[in-house]
């Protein structure tokens, strides 16, 4: 036989064995944790259904606040979340649904609340102003327009979906 054949000492054998066993144990503990953290990301994104909000007959040219609830899924937690929208008909008769969340700090805006600005959305946090179409007024804190909801009319009712950036652009 060849003299070049190296023998494994007891110390090396124990080192290899304990390293292998420790590696399997670590993998056995880490795999469920990694799966727990990554699994929600691998799930297909749920279709956000349109939610029935109000009868089209109740929508006027003056913005009105309508509250509605949506089902929200965060990972494994499913909940019903309250939401609201400022809804009105523009001069063309199109229905516009604006988000009530100020683009400055996320406060809730209201319509015609400020006596000095009767036909504008007003944010009381830092006196932010928006025009009726959601465009921010120059010289006030908001840097962008109010978001708009995806909307559709079906069977005489307004349905709202997710918010998207307002196409009117910022000031």
Number of C-alpha atoms within 10 A of each C-alpha: 4 5 5 6 7 7 7 9 9 9 9 11 11 12 11 12 12 12 12 12 11 12 12 12 11 11 12 11 11 12 11 11 12 10 11 12 12 12 12 13 10 9 9 7 9 8 6 12 12 15 18 18 17 18 14 17 9 10 17 14 14 13 24 16 15 14 12 14 14 17 12 14 13 8 13 8 7 10 12 10 11 11 12 17 21 23 25 23 16 15 8 6 10 10 19 21 28 25 25 24 17 28 20 17 13 12 15 16 24 21 22 15 15 16 9 8 14 11 16 25 29 24 26 15 14 13 12 24 27 27 16 20 20 27 23 26 19 14 10 14 18 24 17 21 26 32 22 24 21 15 18 14 14 11 8 10 16 21 21 23 16 14 15 13 13 18 13 14 12 16 14
